[in-house]
Structure formats: C-alpha cells, structure tokens
C-alpha cells in the first residue's frame, strides 16, 4: 500500500501522452508550480513519520549481531574442551568473564557511535552505497579487534584468545551481511524510500538519477525535477526520463524557490553541469541557509574521483581537489601484484580437479587442442599469449572470415555486439556449457601467475580492437588486463563496446584494493546467475 501510494502521481498532475524516445507513448508528470510540488510530496509525509523507526532498528541490529557473535565465540571452547554447552556459555563468572564483557561492551558502543556520529550510517540524510558502508565497517571492526587484542596483552589478562579471535572474525563477516538483509527488508516495506527533487539543467539530470538508482539500498526515489525559470506558459526544458517516470521540469519561479527552501520529507539533489550559469550556484547557497540535507553532484565526469584529497582555503571560497592515480604509484602496484599471486595460486590448487575434468571433456569431444591461445594486448601495449579453454570448433577462425562475405548481417551483429554472438554456431556443446558458467576463463589464472594479467582489470584487447578504442588506449595500457572487471559485472555480452571502454577507463582512473574485492565478490554473483554469458 505504501509503495503504490508513493509511485502513483495524482491524476491532475499527469499530462497528455507524448511520444517517448523509442516511439512508444509515455505519460509525462507535469508539476507546474509550488502547489503541484506540495501535492506530489504530500504522501511522503506519512512515510517520513514511519521512518523514525529506521534509525533505532539499524542501530539495534548492529548491537544484536555483535553480541550474538560475542556469545558464539564461546562455541569453539565447547567443541574443543570436555564441558557441557551451558558451561561453555557461562561467561559471566568464569575465565574473567566480567572483564571480557566490560571491554567488549565499551568496544561495541564505540563502533555504533563511530558508525552513527562520524559516518552517518543510521541517518537518512547521510546515506551511502552499501559497499562503501561495508568498507567503513571492515575498517572500524578491524581497529576494534586490534584494540581488544592490545588491551588484553597489556593488561596481562588470562582471557581466551580463541574466544576473542572467533568473536571478531564472526563480527567482521556477519555485521555487513546482517545490515544488507535488514536494509533489503526495510526497502521492501517502504521504510527506506527517500524522495528527492532533482535540480539542474534537464540534460544533466538523467545521468545523476541513473547513478542514484544504481544503488537501490539507498532508497532514493525521484519525485520532481526543477529546471531554470522559463517564460510564462512555457516549460523549463524538455521532459526528463528518471527511472520508470518521465517528468516535465518545474520552472524555478520565486514560489518554487521558497518552497524548496523549507525543510520537508524529501531531499534536494543539485546537479552542477558544465554550463549551468549562476542561477544554480545562487540557489545552492540559498538552500544551505535553511536545509542541512542538500546533496550536490559536481561536474567531474572523466576525472579520477576515488581518493581525491580535499583542501579548503581559509577565508576563500575555493575548493582544492588533488587527484591521484593510484595505479601510477609503486606501493599500490606491489600490493595488487602480491594479491594476484596469492589468490591465483590458491585458486589453481583448489580448482585443479575441475580444470582436469574440463580438459578431458574437450579432448574427448573432437581430439583437438584443449586450450585456445590468442595474442592479446596488455600492459604497456605489449602482446601476450592469452589462454582459454577451447569452446569452438577447430575451424572457427576460417568460418569467421567467411561470414564477412556470405553472412554480412551476422558479421555486423557480431562486430556491433563486442565481437560476440548470443547463439554463435561455432560453439561446441561442451563450449556452450563452459562459456555459460565462465569456466572457459579459468586457464587465465596461469596468465596471472606469469605477470601477463591481473585478477581484476580491463578486458584484454585484440589488436584489431585498438583503432576502435580511440585516444583512451593510453589509459588502458597503464595496468594489466584482468580476468574479470567492471565490464564483466555490468552486463558482459549484453553491453556495447563503447560501454566496455567507459567501464575500463573508470576502473583505471579510480582503482583501489577495496574495489578489486568488490568486483571479485560481484563476479561470483554474476557467474552464479549466468548474467550476460554467451
């Protein structure tokens, strides 16, 4: 009931159907003035009243998970020692339990205080993507675990090290997962939905809305779009498609400006374009006098945003952003390479039986070679032998050459779809299975050990693809190509070559070890769901 109320605009606010970009009719929600804005936002007032329970729910979830993990840390003592289960759980009076509980209480309270006050994890106005929250949690839990161990060592307390280690390990793993589960539940019942009003030039708004929609756990829902003021009777720019809705921008009249200045159950998201003019800057300064929940999206497209250092000049309205390219620095390069070697070696050992079975299946199928080796372009523009399990018939390259003349339409589809076909007739039955499950990529672990590739990075290019890559090829050559990357978790074969270039560039400009971990974890989900595989 809550979500249907929020997603359905009042009937008098919906204009006549117009032709959408794809030719299909689309209803445009037209909010002409501050009265229309007030009516569109009125249903959210009741939701805002219910959302006052979200903060205590999230806070109590963190405390409950930490204390359950604290108690679960005693389970190994029950398994290892000759005692009953309840004796192992009797932490209040045995093994200096009072000291242990007091110390853990102080640390758990410090964690929720830091997450709430310093990072705003429980506050609607300071929401951030779940992966960023998880990084914060890993950091503070790691620091708390080290503090716990240091206090126990300096105090010479004879407390169970096993208990301490198991408790903090469980917290590190389960606290982010518990947050994820609770937020998904709150989102389903409508308690995380956060309405917002986009303000900016109509051509700048869809990209900002798409970025906010890409993180559904943040709950951001567009309700209205506001553009520059227009002549009487004229719209403030062309209609803007924001998610599933198409909105006609509301002109920024004095009445609308006064309405936005009053705090309400919504947030204002200001999108600073490259040529927005002084009107948006003046509005931003005005809103910040009365609101503390204004979100500003600056025009930084194409710049390395991750790790930017922010400096302020006293008494001057100048913001200094110091950009850093992490992959140009020696220390991050060494860390990335060390992680590649350790994880690739471990995966080869663990997956050796699977690799042997797949090799046998391919050889048994047509007695041809097990591996497909192809020159690819890697670090510094140098070619290297790229290894995959062979998934096609033996004369696959010859068949491809024939397509250029005999099946021109098939060839054009193949080229436009990033040199892939959803139903490629050259793929063998075994090849279809190993492609669908991405098992054909596993031999690239040996490329990683040899230093040709990384676990995470841009997809390795063919020499024929270099001209299509354009000027961005210099950025591509700054790092080793990867077995997986942003492109693979963003649709893979369902995306275009230009989208692949954009993903590669974003990764190189914004690399961090944490993002590598995130991409690896999301790759597991993509492979398990067989998303975008051909």
C-alpha positions as a printed Julia matrix, in Angstrom:
534×3 Matrix{Float64}:
  0.0     0.0     0.0
  2.82    2.4     0.91
  4.77    1.84   -2.31
  1.69    2.05   -4.56
  0.81    5.35   -2.91
  4.31    6.71   -3.48
  4.7     5.68   -7.1
  1.34    6.94   -8.39
  1.15   10.71   -9.05
 -2.19   12.47   -8.59
 -4.34   12.31  -11.72
 -4.36   16.09  -12.27
 -0.57   16.14  -12.44
 -0.3    13.77  -15.4
 -0.19   15.46  -18.8
 -1.26   14.03  -22.13
  0.74   11.13  -23.5
  3.66   12.09  -25.71
  5.98   10.09  -27.88
  8.85    8.58  -25.92
 12.33    8.37  -27.5
 11.65    4.8   -28.61
  8.38    5.75  -30.23
  6.09    4.34  -27.5
  3.67    6.7   -25.77
  4.76    7.83  -22.32
  2.78    9.85  -19.78
  4.65   12.9   -18.54
  4.18   14.06  -14.98
  3.92   17.84  -15.14
  4.43   19.79  -11.9
  3.91   23.42  -12.93
  4.36   25.31   -9.66
  4.94   25.04   -5.92
  1.36   23.9    -5.3
  1.85   20.91   -7.59
  5.15   20.11   -5.85
  3.44   20.22   -2.47
  0.69   17.86   -3.62
  3.19   15.42   -5.17
  5.23   15.33   -1.95
  2.3    15.21    0.48
  2.01   11.37    0.55
  5.62   11.14    1.65
  4.87   12.94    4.92
  3.24    9.81    6.37
  6.19    7.69    5.24
  8.61   10.12    6.9
  6.74    9.66   10.17
  7.12    5.88    9.93
 10.79    6.18    9.07
 11.62    7.46   12.55
 11.91    3.78   13.48
 14.59    3.07   10.89
 17.47    4.55   12.89
 16.84    2.51   16.09
 16.23   -0.63   14.0
 19.59   -0.28   12.25
 21.42    0.58   15.48
 19.89   -2.27   17.46
 20.64   -4.67   14.6
 24.34   -3.82   14.84
 24.39   -4.26   18.61
 22.44   -7.55   18.46
 24.74   -9.03   15.79
 27.88   -8.06   17.71
 26.64   -9.59   20.97
 25.44  -12.77   19.27
 28.88  -13.12   17.69
 30.43  -12.47   21.1
 28.47  -15.37   22.59
 29.1   -17.58   19.57
 32.82  -17.1    20.19
 32.43  -19.48   23.13
 31.25  -22.33   20.9
 34.81  -23.48   20.0
 35.53  -23.92   23.7
 32.54  -26.24   23.96
 33.72  -28.21   20.91
 37.37  -28.34   21.99
 37.07  -28.84   25.76
 35.33  -31.54   27.74
 32.47  -29.45   29.07
 28.77  -29.06   28.6
 27.29  -26.47   26.26
 25.92  -24.37   29.12
 29.24  -24.47   30.91
 30.9   -23.06   27.8
 28.28  -20.3    27.66
 28.78  -19.38   31.33
 30.88  -16.32   30.52
 29.72  -14.19   33.41
 31.73  -15.85   36.16
 34.38  -18.0    34.54
 37.52  -17.12   32.61
 37.39  -13.49   33.82
 34.07  -13.09   32.11
 33.27   -9.79   33.85
 36.37   -8.12   32.42
 35.72   -9.6    28.99
 32.14   -8.35   28.93
 33.05   -4.87   30.12
 35.74   -4.49   27.46
 33.53   -5.8    24.68
 30.67   -3.53   25.79
 32.94   -0.5    25.51
 34.18   -1.53   22.07
 30.71   -2.33   20.7
 29.39    1.04   21.87
 32.4     2.74   20.3
 31.64    1.01   16.99
 27.99    2.11   16.83
 28.94    5.62   17.97
 31.55    5.92   15.21
 29.21    4.47   12.58
 26.37    6.75   13.64
 28.03   10.06   14.56
 31.13   10.06   12.36
 29.87    8.16    9.3
 26.1     8.7     9.44
 25.22    5.05    8.76
 21.92    5.33   10.63
 20.87    8.76    9.32
 18.63    9.15    6.27
 20.26   12.41    5.19
 23.74   10.81    5.02
 23.04    7.57    3.18
 25.8     5.98    1.14
 26.13    2.87   -1.08
 26.2    -0.45    0.77
 29.7    -1.29   -0.46
 31.01    1.98    1.0
 29.28    1.2     4.3
 30.82   -2.29    4.27
 34.28   -0.77    3.79
 33.67    1.51    6.8
 32.53   -1.49    8.85
 35.58   -3.56    7.93
 37.83   -0.67    8.94
 36.26    0.05   12.33
 35.79   -3.63   13.25
 39.42   -4.3    12.34
 40.57   -1.41   14.53
 38.33   -2.57   17.39
 39.7    -6.12   17.13
 43.3    -4.85   17.29
 42.41   -2.59   20.23
 40.83   -5.54   22.02
 43.89   -7.71   21.49
 46.25   -4.9    22.57
 44.32   -4.23   25.81
 44.28   -7.95   26.66
 48.03   -8.16   26.06
 48.95   -5.03   28.04
 46.61   -5.93   30.88
 48.12   -9.43   31.17
 44.6   -10.81   31.49
 44.36  -14.53   31.04
 41.38  -14.42   28.71
 40.7   -16.88   25.92
 42.47  -15.8    22.71
 40.31  -18.3    20.82
 37.18  -16.61   22.14
 38.48  -13.19   21.09
 39.57  -14.26   17.62
 36.39  -16.17   16.76
 34.13  -13.35   18.03
 35.77  -10.63   15.94
 36.0   -12.82   12.85
 32.29  -13.52   13.04
 31.53   -9.82   13.51
 33.66   -8.9    10.51
 31.73  -11.33    8.32
 28.2   -11.16    9.69
 27.74   -7.47   10.52
 27.76   -6.28    6.86
 25.56   -9.22    5.82
 23.06   -8.5     8.6
 22.9    -4.87    7.54
 22.28   -5.96    3.95
 19.42   -8.28    4.96
 17.78   -5.69    7.22
 18.03   -2.92    4.63
 16.54   -5.16    1.94
 13.63   -5.9     4.25
 13.12   -2.22    5.12
 13.26   -1.34    1.44
 10.57   -3.91    0.59
  8.15   -2.48    3.15
  8.84    1.09    2.02
 10.69    2.31    5.12
 13.92    3.1     3.28
 12.31    5.02    0.42
 13.73    8.54    0.31
 12.04   11.02   -2.04
 14.19   13.65   -3.69
 13.84   16.61   -6.02
 16.44   16.95   -8.78
 17.52   20.48   -9.6
 19.57   21.41  -12.65
 19.54   21.66  -16.42
 17.25   18.98  -17.92
 20.08   17.47  -19.98
 22.2    16.92  -16.83
 19.52   15.22  -14.71
 19.13   11.68  -16.18
 22.77   10.73  -15.55
 22.54   11.78  -11.89
 19.23    9.93  -11.45
 20.71    6.78  -13.02
 23.65    6.88  -10.58
 21.3     7.15   -7.58
 19.07    4.38   -8.95
 22.08    2.06   -9.34
 22.24    1.76   -5.55
 18.7     0.6    -4.65
 19.52    0.12   -0.96
 19.92    3.88   -0.65
 16.19    4.1    -1.38
 16.33    7.3    -3.43
 13.12    7.87   -5.42
 12.75   10.85   -7.79
  9.55   12.8    -7.27
 10.14   16.0    -9.2
 12.65   17.79  -11.41
 13.26   21.53  -11.26
 14.91   23.48  -14.08
 15.72   27.13  -14.73
 12.87   29.6   -14.83
 11.1    29.98  -18.16
  8.82   32.47  -19.82
  5.19   32.43  -18.63
  3.31   29.48  -20.06
  6.45   27.68  -21.2
  8.05   24.51  -19.76
 11.51   24.6   -18.22
 13.13   22.37  -20.85
 12.21   19.06  -22.44
 10.73   16.15  -20.39
 13.27   14.15  -18.4
 13.06   10.36  -18.03
 14.03    9.43  -14.45
 13.8     5.69  -14.0
 10.29    4.49  -14.82
  8.81    8.0   -14.78
  9.03   10.91  -17.2
  8.87   14.34  -15.58
  8.45   17.77  -17.08
 10.87   20.09  -15.24
  9.2    22.6   -12.96
 10.33   26.19  -13.66
 12.29   27.72  -10.78
  9.89   30.55  -10.03
 10.16   32.59   -6.81
  7.4    30.45   -5.34
  9.21   27.2    -6.16
 12.45   28.65   -4.76
 10.68   29.5    -1.49
  9.1    26.02   -1.37
 12.47   24.26   -1.77
 13.97   26.42    0.97
 11.54   24.99    3.52
 12.7    21.66    5.02
 10.38   18.75    4.28
 10.21   14.95    3.97
 12.4    15.0     0.88
 15.96   15.83   -0.11
 17.17   18.27   -2.73
 19.77   16.95   -5.18
 21.52   19.69   -7.1
 23.29   18.63  -10.31
 26.04   21.04  -11.31
 26.55   20.86  -15.06
 29.4    22.32  -17.07
 27.4    25.35  -18.25
 24.67   25.76  -15.68
 25.09   29.53  -15.16
 24.87   31.46  -11.86
 21.25   30.55  -11.1
 22.11   27.11   -9.74
 25.0    28.36   -7.63
 22.83   31.08   -6.1
 20.07   28.56   -5.35
 22.54   26.2    -3.69
 23.81   28.93   -1.38
 20.24   29.91   -0.5
 19.1    26.36    0.28
 22.08   25.68    2.51
 20.96   28.51    4.8
 17.78   26.63    5.74
 18.44   22.95    4.94
 21.1    20.53    6.13
 20.27   17.73    3.68
 21.28   19.27    0.35
 23.13   16.85   -1.96
 25.45   18.34   -4.59
 26.61   16.37   -7.62
 29.5    18.27   -9.24
 30.55   18.1   -12.89
 33.56   15.77  -12.53
 32.85   13.3   -15.33
 36.02   11.67  -16.63
 38.15   12.63  -13.63
 39.7    10.16  -11.12
 37.28   10.75   -8.24
 38.29    7.97   -5.84
 40.91    9.06   -3.31
 40.68   12.76   -4.16
 42.16   14.88   -1.38
 40.01   17.87   -0.46
 41.58   21.09    0.82
 39.92   24.34    1.88
 41.49   27.8     1.85
 40.73   29.85    4.93
 38.5    32.86    4.12
 38.39   31.96    0.42
 35.54   30.27   -1.48
 37.92   27.92   -3.27
 37.9    24.14   -3.02
 41.1    22.31   -3.96
 40.71   18.75   -5.28
 44.01   16.89   -5.54
 43.51   13.96   -7.92
 45.63   10.82   -7.61
 46.06    7.92  -10.0
 46.69    5.01   -7.66
 47.96    2.72  -10.41
 50.82    5.16  -11.07
 52.15    4.71   -7.54
 54.6     1.95   -6.74
 53.1     0.78   -3.42
 49.57    0.07   -4.78
 51.12   -1.72   -7.76
 53.07   -4.04   -5.44
 50.01   -4.69   -3.27
 47.87   -5.52   -6.32
 50.53   -7.84   -7.72
 51.0    -9.63   -4.37
 47.24  -10.21   -4.05
 47.14  -11.55   -7.62
 49.92  -14.09   -6.99
 48.49  -15.34   -3.68
 44.88  -15.67   -4.84
 45.74  -17.1    -8.27
 47.98  -19.76   -6.72
 45.3   -20.69   -4.2
 42.59  -20.91   -6.88
 44.71  -23.09   -9.15
 45.25  -25.59   -6.32
 41.59  -25.61   -5.29
 40.26  -25.82   -8.86
 42.79  -28.36  -10.18
 40.25  -31.26  -10.25
 37.74  -29.13  -12.2
 40.41  -27.98  -14.65
 41.42  -31.61  -15.29
 37.82  -32.75  -15.89
 37.1   -29.9   -18.33
 40.33  -30.59  -20.23
 39.33  -34.26  -20.55
 35.83  -33.32  -21.82
 37.22  -31.01  -24.5
 39.81  -33.54  -25.67
 37.24  -36.35  -25.74
 34.84  -34.25  -27.83
 36.9   -33.86  -31.03
 40.51  -34.78  -30.12
 41.53  -31.18  -30.76
 43.67  -28.94  -28.54
 42.37  -28.25  -25.04
 43.43  -24.61  -24.93
 42.75  -21.68  -27.21
 45.76  -19.35  -27.26
 45.43  -15.94  -28.87
 47.63  -12.82  -28.89
 46.12  -10.03  -26.8
 47.33   -6.52  -25.93
 48.32   -5.99  -22.32
 50.37   -3.72  -20.06
 52.24   -1.05  -21.98
 50.71   -2.12  -25.29
 52.73   -5.36  -25.37
 51.15   -8.54  -26.72
 50.98  -11.74  -24.67
 49.57  -15.27  -25.19
 46.01  -15.19  -23.83
 44.84  -18.64  -22.66
 41.28  -20.01  -22.53
 39.67  -23.4   -22.66
 38.73  -24.01  -26.31
 34.96  -23.63  -26.69
 34.63  -23.54  -30.5
 35.07  -25.92  -33.41
 38.55  -26.34  -34.86
 37.97  -24.14  -37.93
 36.33  -21.27  -36.05
 38.59  -18.51  -37.43
 38.06  -19.69  -41.03
 34.28  -19.67  -40.51
 34.52  -16.13  -39.17
 36.29  -14.95  -42.33
 33.55  -16.5   -44.48
 30.9   -14.53  -42.62
 32.26  -11.24  -43.91
 31.06  -12.1   -47.41
 28.43  -14.82  -47.1
 26.67  -13.67  -43.91
 27.26   -9.93  -43.77
 24.35   -9.29  -41.4
 25.7   -11.9   -38.98
 29.16  -10.35  -39.18
 27.82   -6.85  -38.47
 25.86   -8.13  -35.46
 28.95   -9.91  -34.21
 31.08   -6.77  -34.53
 28.49   -4.41  -33.0
 27.95   -6.73  -30.02
 31.56   -6.5   -28.84
 32.68   -9.37  -31.12
 30.24  -11.85  -29.61
 27.04  -13.61  -30.67
 24.34  -14.88  -28.34
 23.91  -18.06  -30.45
 27.26  -18.47  -32.15
 27.03  -21.58  -34.39
 30.76  -22.23  -33.97
 30.43  -23.02  -30.25
 30.58  -26.72  -29.31
 28.21  -28.39  -26.8
 30.95  -28.51  -24.14
 31.96  -24.98  -25.09
 28.43  -23.72  -24.58
 28.45  -25.05  -21.01
 31.89  -23.71  -20.04
 31.03  -20.32  -21.55
 27.71  -20.11  -19.72
 29.46  -20.85  -16.41
 32.61  -18.85  -17.33
 34.76  -21.93  -16.7
 36.48  -21.25  -20.03
 38.21  -18.25  -18.38
 39.92  -20.26  -15.61
 43.19  -21.0   -17.51
 43.85  -17.27  -17.37
 44.94  -17.87  -13.77
 48.21  -19.03  -15.31
 48.39  -15.71  -17.2
 48.08  -14.0   -13.82
 50.97  -16.01  -12.34
 53.16  -15.21  -15.35
 52.51  -11.48  -14.92
 50.55  -11.01  -18.13
 47.23  -10.37  -16.42
 45.62   -9.45  -13.11
 42.6   -10.97  -11.4
 40.75   -7.66  -11.87
 41.3    -5.17  -14.66
 40.18   -4.1   -18.14
 39.25   -6.91  -20.51
 42.33   -7.8   -22.67
 42.07   -6.32  -26.15
 42.64   -7.87  -29.53
 44.96   -5.98  -31.88
 42.04   -5.37  -34.27
 40.13   -3.59  -31.48
 42.81   -0.94  -30.88
 41.54    1.53  -33.53
 38.02    1.35  -32.08
 39.35    2.11  -28.58
 40.44    5.58  -29.68
 42.56    8.0   -27.61
 41.67    6.12  -24.41
 44.1     3.34  -25.39
 46.89    5.13  -23.47
 44.85    4.81  -20.25
 44.13    1.14  -20.96
 47.86    0.36  -21.18
 48.56    1.66  -17.66
 47.57   -1.6   -15.96
 47.44   -5.33  -16.59
 44.19   -6.58  -18.15
 42.03   -8.7   -15.86
 40.16  -11.98  -15.81
 37.19  -10.03  -14.51
 36.38   -6.36  -14.26
 33.68   -3.72  -14.3
 32.57   -4.67  -17.81
 32.06   -8.32  -16.84
 29.83   -7.43  -13.88
 27.92   -4.79  -15.86
 26.28   -6.97  -18.47
 29.26   -8.58  -20.24
 27.99   -9.73  -23.63
 24.8    -7.7   -23.26
 26.74   -4.42  -23.35
 28.33   -2.48  -26.19
 31.99   -1.91  -26.96
 31.66    1.78  -26.04
 30.23    0.8   -22.67
 33.18   -1.54  -22.21
 35.61    1.33  -22.9
 33.82    3.56  -20.37
 33.99    0.84  -17.72
 37.7     0.22  -18.39
 38.53    3.92  -18.1
 36.56    4.31  -14.87
 38.39    1.35  -13.33
 41.88    2.61  -14.23
 41.16    6.13  -13.0
 39.53    5.04   -9.73
 41.4     1.87   -8.78
 41.58    0.76   -5.17
 42.15   -2.6    -3.5
 38.68   -2.37   -1.99
 37.09   -2.01   -5.42
 39.02   -5.08   -6.58
 37.5    -7.02   -3.69
 34.02   -5.69   -4.54
 34.39   -6.66   -8.21
 35.59  -10.16   -7.3
 32.62  -10.69   -4.98
 30.14   -9.35   -7.54
 31.73  -11.56  -10.21
 30.8   -14.62   -8.15
 27.17  -13.48   -8.15
 27.16  -12.68  -11.87
 28.67  -16.07  -12.76
 26.29  -17.94  -10.44
 23.32  -16.24  -12.11
 24.88  -16.64  -15.58
 24.18  -12.99  -16.34
 25.34  -11.79  -19.76
 27.19  -15.02  -20.62
 27.25  -16.4   -24.16
